[in-house]
Amino acid sequence: TILTDFESGAMKAVSSCWPQSSAHAWFFHLTQNIYRQVQQAGLTTKYGNDEEYAHASRVSLSGVK
């Protein structure tokens, strides 16, 4: 098992170089990146106080469909 950030290129490289291994993304880095983007947009208070907004931010910034 190899842990990577949520980068599709890294995950594909792991599968290509070590086909017997399994690549998993480390959720911690994804959530850190989402919160950093919220801070840069000046939306920290809204993110902290509005659960619906926080959830929508996490879903849209993570690329989850």
PDB file of N, CA, C and O in Angstrom:
ATOM      1  N   THR A   1       0.844  -1.184   0.000  1.00  0.00           N
ATOM      2  CA  THR A   1       0.000   0.000   0.000  1.00  0.00           C
ATOM      3  C   THR A   1       0.881   1.236   0.000  1.00  0.00           C
ATOM      4  O   THR A   1       1.817   1.340   0.792  1.00  0.00           O
ATOM      5  N   ILE A   2       0.582   2.165  -0.883  1.00  0.00           N
ATOM      6  CA  ILE A   2       1.332   3.414  -0.981  1.00  0.00           C
ATOM      7  C   ILE A   2       0.342   4.561  -0.851  1.00  0.00           C
ATOM      8  O   ILE A   2      -0.660   4.607  -1.563  1.00  0.00           O
ATOM      9  N   LEU A   3       0.626   5.487   0.060  1.00  0.00           N
ATOM     10  CA  LEU A   3      -0.223   6.660   0.251  1.00  0.00           C
ATOM     11  C   LEU A   3       0.317   7.820  -0.565  1.00  0.00           C
ATOM     12  O   LEU A   3       1.521   8.077  -0.563  1.00  0.00           O
ATOM     13  N   THR A   4      -0.565   8.519  -1.261  1.00  0.00           N
ATOM     14  CA  THR A   4      -0.180   9.699  -2.031  1.00  0.00           C
ATOM     15  C   THR A   4      -1.159  10.824  -1.723  1.00  0.00           C
ATOM     16  O   THR A   4      -2.194  10.612  -1.092  1.00  0.00           O
ATOM     17  N   ASP A   5      -0.817  12.011  -2.176  1.00  0.00           N
ATOM     18  CA  ASP A   5      -1.789  13.092  -2.137  1.00  0.00           C
ATOM     19  C   ASP A   5      -2.827  12.791  -3.216  1.00  0.00           C
ATOM     20  O   ASP A   5      -2.685  11.817  -3.956  1.00  0.00           O
ATOM     21  N   PHE A   6      -3.850  13.600  -3.309  1.00  0.00           N
ATOM     22  CA  PHE A   6      -4.901  13.371  -4.298  1.00  0.00           C
ATOM     23  C   PHE A   6      -4.450  13.859  -5.674  1.00  0.00           C
ATOM     24  O   PHE A   6      -5.066  14.758  -6.246  1.00  0.00           O
ATOM     25  N   GLU A   7      -3.391  13.277  -6.200  1.00  0.00           N
ATOM     26  CA  GLU A   7      -2.891  13.626  -7.528  1.00  0.00           C
ATOM     27  C   GLU A   7      -3.019  12.392  -8.406  1.00  0.00           C
ATOM     28  O   GLU A   7      -2.390  11.365  -8.149  1.00  0.00           O
ATOM     29  N   SER A   8      -3.831  12.501  -9.432  1.00  0.00           N
ATOM     30  CA  SER A   8      -4.075  11.331 -10.275  1.00  0.00           C
ATOM     31  C   SER A   8      -2.795  10.838 -10.941  1.00  0.00           C
ATOM     32  O   SER A   8      -2.627   9.635 -11.137  1.00  0.00           O
ATOM     33  N   GLY A   9      -1.888  11.755 -11.292  1.00  0.00           N
ATOM     34  CA  GLY A   9      -0.628  11.356 -11.916  1.00  0.00           C
ATOM     35  C   GLY A   9       0.216  10.486 -11.002  1.00  0.00           C
ATOM     36  O   GLY A   9       0.795   9.493 -11.444  1.00  0.00           O
ATOM     37  N   ALA A  10       0.288  10.850  -9.740  1.00  0.00           N
ATOM     38  CA  ALA A  10       1.062  10.068  -8.768  1.00  0.00           C
ATOM     39  C   ALA A  10       0.435   8.692  -8.575  1.00  0.00           C
ATOM     40  O   ALA A  10       1.137   7.684  -8.489  1.00  0.00           O
ATOM     41  N   MET A  11      -0.874   8.661  -8.509  1.00  0.00           N
ATOM     42  CA  MET A  11      -1.551   7.374  -8.310  1.00  0.00           C
ATOM     43  C   MET A  11      -1.376   6.464  -9.528  1.00  0.00           C
ATOM     44  O   MET A  11      -1.215   5.253  -9.378  1.00  0.00           O
ATOM     45  N   LYS A  12      -1.407   7.037 -10.723  1.00  0.00           N
ATOM     46  CA  LYS A  12      -1.184   6.250 -11.940  1.00  0.00           C
ATOM     47  C   LYS A  12       0.256   5.750 -12.000  1.00  0.00           C
ATOM     48  O   LYS A  12       0.506   4.618 -12.415  1.00  0.00           O
ATOM     49  N   ALA A  13       1.209   6.598 -11.584  1.00  0.00           N
ATOM     50  CA  ALA A  13       2.617   6.200 -11.592  1.00  0.00           C
ATOM     51  C   ALA A  13       2.857   5.037 -10.636  1.00  0.00           C
ATOM     52  O   ALA A  13       3.594   4.106 -10.961  1.00  0.00           O
ATOM     53  N   VAL A  14       2.244   5.087  -9.469  1.00  0.00           N
ATOM     54  CA  VAL A  14       2.382   3.988  -8.505  1.00  0.00           C
ATOM     55  C   VAL A  14       1.866   2.697  -9.125  1.00  0.00           C
ATOM     56  O   VAL A  14       2.530   1.663  -9.051  1.00  0.00           O
ATOM     57  N   SER A  15       0.699   2.749  -9.730  1.00  0.00           N
ATOM     58  CA  SER A  15       0.117   1.555 -10.350  1.00  0.00           C
ATOM     59  C   SER A  15       0.983   1.031 -11.487  1.00  0.00           C
ATOM     60  O   SER A  15       1.095  -0.178 -11.687  1.00  0.00           O
ATOM     61  N   SER A  16       1.592   1.949 -12.228  1.00  0.00           N
ATOM     62  CA  SER A  16       2.430   1.557 -13.357  1.00  0.00           C
ATOM     63  C   SER A  16       3.758   0.955 -12.900  1.00  0.00           C
ATOM     64  O   SER A  16       4.194  -0.067 -13.430  1.00  0.00           O
ATOM     65  N   CYS A  17       4.399   1.588 -11.916  1.00  0.00           N
ATOM     66  CA  CYS A  17       5.717   1.134 -11.453  1.00  0.00           C
ATOM     67  C   CYS A  17       5.636  -0.088 -10.546  1.00  0.00           C
ATOM     68  O   CYS A  17       6.506  -0.957 -10.586  1.00  0.00           O
ATOM     69  N   TRP A  18       4.600  -0.148  -9.740  1.00  0.00           N
ATOM     70  CA  TRP A  18       4.432  -1.240  -8.781  1.00  0.00           C
ATOM     71  C   TRP A  18       3.027  -1.818  -8.922  1.00  0.00           C
ATOM     72  O   TRP A  18       2.160  -1.535  -8.096  1.00  0.00           O
ATOM     73  N   PRO A  19       2.788  -2.627  -9.961  1.00  0.00           N
ATOM     74  CA  PRO A  19       1.432  -3.115 -10.224  1.00  0.00           C
ATOM     75  C   PRO A  19       0.840  -3.972  -9.098  1.00  0.00           C
ATOM     76  O   PRO A  19      -0.381  -4.081  -8.988  1.00  0.00           O
ATOM     77  N   GLN A  20       1.681  -4.576  -8.270  1.00  0.00           N
ATOM     78  CA  GLN A  20       1.173  -5.405  -7.182  1.00  0.00           C
ATOM     79  C   GLN A  20       0.731  -4.568  -5.977  1.00  0.00           C
ATOM     80  O   GLN A  20       0.071  -5.080  -5.073  1.00  0.00           O
ATOM     81  N   SER A  21       1.094  -3.294  -5.967  1.00  0.00           N
ATOM     82  CA  SER A  21       0.742  -2.436  -4.829  1.00  0.00           C
ATOM     83  C   SER A  21      -0.623  -1.791  -5.051  1.00  0.00           C
ATOM     84  O   SER A  21      -1.192  -1.848  -6.142  1.00  0.00           O
ATOM     85  N   SER A  22      -1.120  -1.188  -4.004  1.00  0.00           N
ATOM     86  CA  SER A  22      -2.359  -0.417  -4.143  1.00  0.00           C
ATOM     87  C   SER A  22      -2.079   1.007  -3.686  1.00  0.00           C
ATOM     88  O   SER A  22      -1.455   1.227  -2.648  1.00  0.00           O
ATOM     89  N   ALA A  23      -2.542   1.964  -4.466  1.00  0.00           N
ATOM     90  CA  ALA A  23      -2.332   3.382  -4.152  1.00  0.00           C
ATOM     91  C   ALA A  23      -3.593   3.931  -3.500  1.00  0.00           C
ATOM     92  O   ALA A  23      -4.703   3.722  -3.989  1.00  0.00           O
ATOM     93  N   HIS A  24      -3.407   4.628  -2.401  1.00  0.00           N
ATOM     94  CA  HIS A  24      -4.524   5.256  -1.695  1.00  0.00           C
ATOM     95  C   HIS A  24      -4.196   6.723  -1.483  1.00  0.00           C
ATOM     96  O   HIS A  24      -3.047   7.078  -1.221  1.00  0.00           O
ATOM     97  N   ALA A  25      -5.193   7.561  -1.595  1.00  0.00           N
ATOM     98  CA  ALA A  25      -4.999   8.997  -1.381  1.00  0.00           C
ATOM     99  C   ALA A  25      -5.146   9.307   0.109  1.00  0.00           C
ATOM    100  O   ALA A  25      -5.967   8.712   0.806  1.00  0.00           O
ATOM    101  N   TRP A  26      -4.340  10.242   0.573  1.00  0.00           N
ATOM    102  CA  TRP A  26      -4.348  10.630   1.971  1.00  0.00           C
ATOM    103  C   TRP A  26      -5.300  11.801   2.136  1.00  0.00           C
ATOM    104  O   TRP A  26      -5.000  12.909   1.691  1.00  0.00           O
ATOM    105  N   PHE A  27      -6.439  11.573   2.767  1.00  0.00           N
ATOM    106  CA  PHE A  27      -7.515  12.547   2.903  1.00  0.00           C
ATOM    107  C   PHE A  27      -7.079  13.802   3.653  1.00  0.00           C
ATOM    108  O   PHE A  27      -7.607  14.886   3.404  1.00  0.00           O
ATOM    109  N   PHE A  28      -6.118  13.664   4.572  1.00  0.00           N
ATOM    110  CA  PHE A  28      -5.654  14.799   5.376  1.00  0.00           C
ATOM    111  C   PHE A  28      -5.203  15.960   4.496  1.00  0.00           C
ATOM    112  O   PHE A  28      -5.582  17.105   4.743  1.00  0.00           O
ATOM    113  N   HIS A  29      -4.395  15.678   3.469  1.00  0.00           N
ATOM    114  CA  HIS A  29      -3.885  16.745   2.615  1.00  0.00           C
ATOM    115  C   HIS A  29      -4.995  17.401   1.802  1.00  0.00           C
ATOM    116  O   HIS A  29      -4.955  18.606   1.553  1.00  0.00           O
ATOM    117  N   LEU A  30      -5.971  16.623   1.394  1.00  0.00           N
ATOM    118  CA  LEU A  30      -7.097  17.193   0.653  1.00  0.00           C
ATOM    119  C   LEU A  30      -7.853  18.189   1.521  1.00  0.00           C
ATOM    120  O   LEU A  30      -8.147  19.299   1.076  1.00  0.00           O
ATOM    121  N   THR A  31      -8.170  17.807   2.752  1.00  0.00           N
ATOM    122  CA  THR A  31      -8.924  18.717   3.617  1.00  0.00           C
ATOM    123  C   THR A  31      -8.112  19.955   3.969  1.00  0.00           C
ATOM    124  O   THR A  31      -8.671  21.045   4.088  1.00  0.00           O
ATOM    125  N   GLN A  32      -6.801  19.802   4.137  1.00  0.00           N
ATOM    126  CA  GLN A  32      -5.943  20.974   4.389  1.00  0.00           C
ATOM    127  C   GLN A  32      -6.003  21.940   3.215  1.00  0.00           C
ATOM    128  O   GLN A  32      -6.116  23.150   3.406  1.00  0.00           O
ATOM    129  N   ASN A  33      -5.928  21.409   2.013  1.00  0.00           N
ATOM    130  CA  ASN A  33      -5.951  22.239   0.817  1.00  0.00           C
ATOM    131  C   ASN A  33      -7.293  22.951   0.669  1.00  0.00           C
ATOM    132  O   ASN A  33      -7.331  24.129   0.313  1.00  0.00           O
ATOM    133  N   ILE A  34      -8.380  22.256   0.936  1.00  0.00           N
ATOM    134  CA  ILE A  34      -9.706  22.881   0.854  1.00  0.00           C
ATOM    135  C   ILE A  34      -9.799  24.039   1.835  1.00  0.00           C
ATOM    136  O   ILE A  34     -10.241  25.128   1.469  1.00  0.00           O
ATOM    137  N   TYR A  35      -9.383  23.813   3.084  1.00  0.00           N
ATOM    138  CA  TYR A  35      -9.492  24.877   4.083  1.00  0.00           C
ATOM    139  C   TYR A  35      -8.584  26.059   3.732  1.00  0.00           C
ATOM    140  O   TYR A  35      -8.950  27.209   3.974  1.00  0.00           O
ATOM    141  N   ARG A  36      -7.418  25.793   3.170  1.00  0.00           N
ATOM    142  CA  ARG A  36      -6.511  26.872   2.753  1.00  0.00           C
ATOM    143  C   ARG A  36      -7.173  27.734   1.675  1.00  0.00           C
ATOM    144  O   ARG A  36      -7.046  28.958   1.694  1.00  0.00           O
ATOM    145  N   GLN A  37      -7.874  27.103   0.744  1.00  0.00           N
ATOM    146  CA  GLN A  37      -8.568  27.849  -0.305  1.00  0.00           C
ATOM    147  C   GLN A  37      -9.716  28.678   0.268  1.00  0.00           C
ATOM    148  O   GLN A  37      -9.964  29.794  -0.189  1.00  0.00           O
ATOM    149  N   VAL A  38     -10.414  28.139   1.262  1.00  0.00           N
ATOM    150  CA  VAL A  38     -11.479  28.889   1.935  1.00  0.00           C
ATOM    151  C   VAL A  38     -10.891  30.122   2.610  1.00  0.00           C
ATOM    152  O   VAL A  38     -11.460  31.210   2.523  1.00  0.00           O
ATOM    153  N   GLN A  39      -9.752  29.958   3.283  1.00  0.00           N
ATOM    154  CA  GLN A  39      -9.090  31.086   3.951  1.00  0.00           C
ATOM    155  C   GLN A  39      -8.674  32.152   2.939  1.00  0.00           C
ATOM    156  O   GLN A  39      -8.893  33.342   3.165  1.00  0.00           O
ATOM    157  N   GLN A  40      -8.079  31.731   1.833  1.00  0.00           N
ATOM    158  CA  GLN A  40      -7.617  32.683   0.823  1.00  0.00           C
ATOM    159  C   GLN A  40      -8.773  33.462   0.207  1.00  0.00           C
ATOM    160  O   GLN A  40      -8.596  34.605  -0.216  1.00  0.00           O
ATOM    161  N   ALA A  41      -9.937  32.859   0.155  1.00  0.00           N
ATOM    162  CA  ALA A  41     -11.114  33.536  -0.397  1.00  0.00           C
ATOM    163  C   ALA A  41     -11.806  34.420   0.641  1.00  0.00           C
ATOM    164  O   ALA A  41     -12.790  35.090   0.328  1.00  0.00           O
ATOM    165  N   GLY A  42     -11.293  34.422   1.879  1.00  0.00           N
ATOM    166  CA  GLY A  42     -11.878  35.249   2.934  1.00  0.00           C
ATOM    167  C   GLY A  42     -13.208  34.722   3.452  1.00  0.00           C
ATOM    168  O   GLY A  42     -14.043  35.495   3.920  1.00  0.00           O
ATOM    169  N   LEU A  43     -13.410  33.414   3.373  1.00  0.00           N
ATOM    170  CA  LEU A  43     -14.692  32.825   3.760  1.00  0.00           C
ATOM    171  C   LEU A  43     -14.598  31.948   5.009  1.00  0.00           C
ATOM    172  O   LEU A  43     -15.452  31.089   5.227  1.00  0.00           O
ATOM    173  N   THR A  44     -13.573  32.158   5.825  1.00  0.00           N
ATOM    174  CA  THR A  44     -13.366  31.326   7.006  1.00  0.00           C
ATOM    175  C   THR A  44     -14.547  31.380   7.968  1.00  0.00           C
ATOM    176  O   THR A  44     -14.979  30.340   8.464  1.00  0.00           O
ATOM    177  N   THR A  45     -15.076  32.564   8.240  1.00  0.00           N
ATOM    178  CA  THR A  45     -16.198  32.698   9.171  1.00  0.00           C
ATOM    179  C   THR A  45     -17.429  31.975   8.640  1.00  0.00           C
ATOM    180  O   THR A  45     -18.082  31.235   9.377  1.00  0.00           O
ATOM    181  N   LYS A  46     -17.746  32.184   7.373  1.00  0.00           N
ATOM    182  CA  LYS A  46     -18.907  31.513   6.771  1.00  0.00           C
ATOM    183  C   LYS A  46     -18.715  30.002   6.797  1.00  0.00           C
ATOM    184  O   LYS A  46     -19.657  29.270   7.099  1.00  0.00           O
ATOM    185  N   TYR A  47     -17.526  29.528   6.490  1.00  0.00           N
ATOM    186  CA  TYR A  47     -17.216  28.095   6.487  1.00  0.00           C
ATOM    187  C   TYR A  47     -17.395  27.507   7.886  1.00  0.00           C
ATOM    188  O   TYR A  47     -17.896  26.393   8.039  1.00  0.00           O
ATOM    189  N   GLY A  48     -16.983  28.262   8.900  1.00  0.00           N
ATOM    190  CA  GLY A  48     -17.073  27.779  10.274  1.00  0.00           C
ATOM    191  C   GLY A  48     -18.470  27.841  10.863  1.00  0.00           C
ATOM    192  O   GLY A  48     -18.788  27.073  11.771  1.00  0.00           O
ATOM    193  N   ASN A  49     -19.312  28.740  10.366  1.00  0.00           N
ATOM    194  CA  ASN A  49     -20.639  28.942  10.956  1.00  0.00           C
ATOM    195  C   ASN A  49     -21.794  28.339  10.164  1.00  0.00           C
ATOM    196  O   ASN A  49     -22.885  28.162  10.708  1.00  0.00           O
ATOM    197  N   ASP A  50     -21.578  28.026   8.913  1.00  0.00           N
ATOM    198  CA  ASP A  50     -22.658  27.545   8.044  1.00  0.00           C
ATOM    199  C   ASP A  50     -22.315  26.138   7.547  1.00  0.00           C
ATOM    200  O   ASP A  50     -21.542  25.979   6.602  1.00  0.00           O
ATOM    201  N   GLU A  51     -22.891  25.126   8.186  1.00  0.00           N
ATOM    202  CA  GLU A  51     -22.557  23.738   7.856  1.00  0.00           C
ATOM    203  C   GLU A  51     -22.896  23.383   6.409  1.00  0.00           C
ATOM    204  O   GLU A  51     -22.148  22.641   5.772  1.00  0.00           O
ATOM    205  N   GLU A  52     -23.998  23.892   5.882  1.00  0.00           N
ATOM    206  CA  GLU A  52     -24.349  23.610   4.487  1.00  0.00           C
ATOM    207  C   GLU A  52     -23.309  24.188   3.535  1.00  0.00           C
ATOM    208  O   GLU A  52     -22.927  23.542   2.559  1.00  0.00           O
ATOM    209  N   TYR A  53     -22.848  25.413   3.821  1.00  0.00           N
ATOM    210  CA  TYR A  53     -21.820  26.036   2.989  1.00  0.00           C
ATOM    211  C   TYR A  53     -20.510  25.251   3.087  1.00  0.00           C
ATOM    212  O   TYR A  53     -19.840  25.024   2.080  1.00  0.00           O
ATOM    213  N   ALA A  54     -20.151  24.838   4.305  1.00  0.00           N
ATOM    214  CA  ALA A  54     -18.911  24.082   4.500  1.00  0.00           C
ATOM    215  C   ALA A  54     -18.956  22.778   3.708  1.00  0.00           C
ATOM    216  O   ALA A  54     -17.983  22.414   3.048  1.00  0.00           O
ATOM    217  N   HIS A  55     -20.071  22.087   3.775  1.00  0.00           N
ATOM    218  CA  HIS A  55     -20.205  20.828   3.034  1.00  0.00           C
ATOM    219  C   HIS A  55     -20.124  21.073   1.526  1.00  0.00           C
ATOM    220  O   HIS A  55     -19.427  20.349   0.815  1.00  0.00           O
ATOM    221  N   ALA A  56     -20.827  22.081   1.045  1.00  0.00           N
ATOM    222  CA  ALA A  56     -20.798  22.401  -0.388  1.00  0.00           C
ATOM    223  C   ALA A  56     -19.384  22.759  -0.835  1.00  0.00           C
ATOM    224  O   ALA A  56     -18.972  22.392  -1.936  1.00  0.00           O
ATOM    225  N   SER A  57     -18.639  23.472   0.005  1.00  0.00           N
ATOM    226  CA  SER A  57     -17.255  23.830  -0.319  1.00  0.00           C
ATOM    227  C   SER A  57     -16.395  22.586  -0.433  1.00  0.00           C
ATOM    228  O   SER A  57     -15.625  22.443  -1.382  1.00  0.00           O
ATOM    229  N   ARG A  58     -16.522  21.690   0.527  1.00  0.00           N
ATOM    230  CA  ARG A  58     -15.716  20.466   0.506  1.00  0.00           C
ATOM    231  C   ARG A  58     -16.026  19.633  -0.727  1.00  0.00           C
ATOM    232  O   ARG A  58     -15.115  19.103  -1.364  1.00  0.00           O
ATOM    233  N   VAL A  59     -17.288  19.514  -1.066  1.00  0.00           N
ATOM    234  CA  VAL A  59     -17.678  18.708  -2.222  1.00  0.00           C
ATOM    235  C   VAL A  59     -17.177  19.342  -3.514  1.00  0.00           C
ATOM    236  O   VAL A  59     -16.590  18.657  -4.352  1.00  0.00           O
ATOM    237  N   SER A  60     -17.401  20.641  -3.683  1.00  0.00           N
ATOM    238  CA  SER A  60     -17.014  21.283  -4.944  1.00  0.00           C
ATOM    239  C   SER A  60     -15.503  21.373  -5.106  1.00  0.00           C
ATOM    240  O   SER A  60     -14.996  21.182  -6.212  1.00  0.00           O
ATOM    241  N   LEU A  61     -14.772  21.659  -4.037  1.00  0.00           N
ATOM    242  CA  LEU A  61     -13.322  21.785  -4.148  1.00  0.00           C
ATOM    243  C   LEU A  61     -12.621  20.441  -4.268  1.00  0.00           C
ATOM    244  O   LEU A  61     -11.492  20.380  -4.755  1.00  0.00           O
ATOM    245  N   SER A  62     -13.259  19.374  -3.838  1.00  0.00           N
ATOM    246  CA  SER A  62     -12.628  18.058  -3.926  1.00  0.00           C
ATOM    247  C   SER A  62     -12.888  17.387  -5.271  1.00  0.00           C
ATOM    248  O   SER A  62     -12.237  16.398  -5.609  1.00  0.00           O
ATOM    249  N   GLY A  63     -13.828  17.917  -6.033  1.00  0.00           N
ATOM    250  CA  GLY A  63     -14.134  17.324  -7.327  1.00  0.00           C
ATOM    251  C   GLY A  63     -15.070  16.134  -7.234  1.00  0.00           C
ATOM    252  O   GLY A  63     -15.242  15.406  -8.211  1.00  0.00           O
ATOM    253  N   VAL A  64     -15.680  15.923  -6.073  1.00  0.00           N
ATOM    254  CA  VAL A  64     -16.624  14.822  -5.896  1.00  0.00           C
ATOM    255  C   VAL A  64     -17.897  15.139  -6.656  1.00  0.00           C
ATOM    256  O   VAL A  64     -18.384  16.269  -6.611  1.00  0.00           O
ATOM    257  N   LYS A  65     -18.431  14.169  -7.342  1.00  0.00           N
ATOM    258  CA  LYS A  65     -19.658  14.389  -8.121  1.00  0.00           C
ATOM    259  C   LYS A  65     -20.825  13.727  -7.450  1.00  0.00           C
ATOM    260  O   LYS A  65     -21.947  13.797  -7.952  1.00  0.00           O
TER     261      LYS A  65
END
